[in-house]
Amino acid sequence: MDETNDLVVFARAGFGCGRGVTFYQVPVSHLGAAPTRVASLPRGTDIDFTASISLNADTNAFDYFFERFVCGKHGSAEIYALRGISPGPT
């Protein structure tokens, strides 16, 4: 969540590892608004609880950093960046 820049990014997924992991965004000032789909992960890839969002001054878009891993592959976790999330209209 970046309250200063009015943006929340979050993920939803189906039951089970790596099933339908999709990222969404919604303005902080309109949390009841319909979320906008940002990206999805391939089947068999999931996320963990570590995440951070940062405004990239060079692009004026947000970079969302999160921990992702391949289901069933021990030791596959890595930090990954979903770059260039543009804030939607409020």
Contacts in CASP RR format, 6 or more apart in sequence:
PFRMAT RR
TARGET T0000
AUTHOR 0000-0000-0000
METHOD contacts of the structure
MODEL  1
MDETNDLVVFARAGFGCGRGVTFYQVPVSHLGAAPTRVASLPRGTDIDFT
ASISLNADTNAFDYFFERFVCGKHGSAEIYALRGISPGPT
1 7 0 8 1.000
1 8 0 8 1.000
1 9 0 8 1.000
1 28 0 8 1.000
1 53 0 8 1.000
2 8 0 8 1.000
2 28 0 8 1.000
2 53 0 8 1.000
2 54 0 8 1.000
2 55 0 8 1.000
2 62 0 8 1.000
3 28 0 8 1.000
5 55 0 8 1.000
5 62 0 8 1.000
5 87 0 8 1.000
6 27 0 8 1.000
6 28 0 8 1.000
6 29 0 8 1.000
6 87 0 8 1.000
6 90 0 8 1.000
7 25 0 8 1.000
7 26 0 8 1.000
7 27 0 8 1.000
7 28 0 8 1.000
7 53 0 8 1.000
7 62 0 8 1.000
7 85 0 8 1.000
7 87 0 8 1.000
8 25 0 8 1.000
8 26 0 8 1.000
8 27 0 8 1.000
8 28 0 8 1.000
8 31 0 8 1.000
9 23 0 8 1.000
9 24 0 8 1.000
9 25 0 8 1.000
9 38 0 8 1.000
9 51 0 8 1.000
9 53 0 8 1.000
9 62 0 8 1.000
9 64 0 8 1.000
9 85 0 8 1.000
10 23 0 8 1.000
10 24 0 8 1.000
10 25 0 8 1.000
10 26 0 8 1.000
10 35 0 8 1.000
11 21 0 8 1.000
11 22 0 8 1.000
11 23 0 8 1.000
11 24 0 8 1.000
11 47 0 8 1.000
11 66 0 8 1.000
12 20 0 8 1.000
12 21 0 8 1.000
12 22 0 8 1.000
12 24 0 8 1.000
13 19 0 8 1.000
13 20 0 8 1.000
13 21 0 8 1.000
13 22 0 8 1.000
13 46 0 8 1.000
13 47 0 8 1.000
14 20 0 8 1.000
14 21 0 8 1.000
17 44 0 8 1.000
17 46 0 8 1.000
17 71 0 8 1.000
17 72 0 8 1.000
18 41 0 8 1.000
18 43 0 8 1.000
18 44 0 8 1.000
18 45 0 8 1.000
18 46 0 8 1.000
18 71 0 8 1.000
19 43 0 8 1.000
19 44 0 8 1.000
20 40 0 8 1.000
20 41 0 8 1.000
20 43 0 8 1.000
21 40 0 8 1.000
21 41 0 8 1.000
21 45 0 8 1.000
21 46 0 8 1.000
21 47 0 8 1.000
22 37 0 8 1.000
22 39 0 8 1.000
22 40 0 8 1.000
22 41 0 8 1.000
23 37 0 8 1.000
23 38 0 8 1.000
23 39 0 8 1.000
23 40 0 8 1.000
23 64 0 8 1.000
23 82 0 8 1.000
24 35 0 8 1.000
24 36 0 8 1.000
24 37 0 8 1.000
24 38 0 8 1.000
25 35 0 8 1.000
25 36 0 8 1.000
25 38 0 8 1.000
25 85 0 8 1.000
25 87 0 8 1.000
25 88 0 8 1.000
26 32 0 8 1.000
26 33 0 8 1.000
26 34 0 8 1.000
26 35 0 8 1.000
26 36 0 8 1.000
27 33 0 8 1.000
27 87 0 8 1.000
27 88 0 8 1.000
27 90 0 8 1.000
29 90 0 8 1.000
30 90 0 8 1.000
36 88 0 8 1.000
38 64 0 8 1.000
38 82 0 8 1.000
38 85 0 8 1.000
39 82 0 8 1.000
41 47 0 8 1.000
41 68 0 8 1.000
44 70 0 8 1.000
44 71 0 8 1.000
45 68 0 8 1.000
45 69 0 8 1.000
45 70 0 8 1.000
45 71 0 8 1.000
46 68 0 8 1.000
46 69 0 8 1.000
46 71 0 8 1.000
47 66 0 8 1.000
47 67 0 8 1.000
47 68 0 8 1.000
47 69 0 8 1.000
48 66 0 8 1.000
48 67 0 8 1.000
48 68 0 8 1.000
48 69 0 8 1.000
48 77 0 8 1.000
49 67 0 8 1.000
50 66 0 8 1.000
50 67 0 8 1.000
50 79 0 8 1.000
51 64 0 8 1.000
51 65 0 8 1.000
51 66 0 8 1.000
51 67 0 8 1.000
52 64 0 8 1.000
52 65 0 8 1.000
52 66 0 8 1.000
53 62 0 8 1.000
53 63 0 8 1.000
53 64 0 8 1.000
53 65 0 8 1.000
53 85 0 8 1.000
54 62 0 8 1.000
54 63 0 8 1.000
54 65 0 8 1.000
55 61 0 8 1.000
55 62 0 8 1.000
56 62 0 8 1.000
56 63 0 8 1.000
56 83 0 8 1.000
56 84 0 8 1.000
59 83 0 8 1.000
59 84 0 8 1.000
61 83 0 8 1.000
61 84 0 8 1.000
61 85 0 8 1.000
61 86 0 8 1.000
61 87 0 8 1.000
62 84 0 8 1.000
62 85 0 8 1.000
62 86 0 8 1.000
62 87 0 8 1.000
63 81 0 8 1.000
63 82 0 8 1.000
63 83 0 8 1.000
63 84 0 8 1.000
63 85 0 8 1.000
64 81 0 8 1.000
64 82 0 8 1.000
64 83 0 8 1.000
64 85 0 8 1.000
65 79 0 8 1.000
65 80 0 8 1.000
65 81 0 8 1.000
65 82 0 8 1.000
66 79 0 8 1.000
66 80 0 8 1.000
66 82 0 8 1.000
67 77 0 8 1.000
67 78 0 8 1.000
67 79 0 8 1.000
67 80 0 8 1.000
68 77 0 8 1.000
68 78 0 8 1.000
68 80 0 8 1.000
69 75 0 8 1.000
69 76 0 8 1.000
69 77 0 8 1.000
69 78 0 8 1.000
70 76 0 8 1.000
END
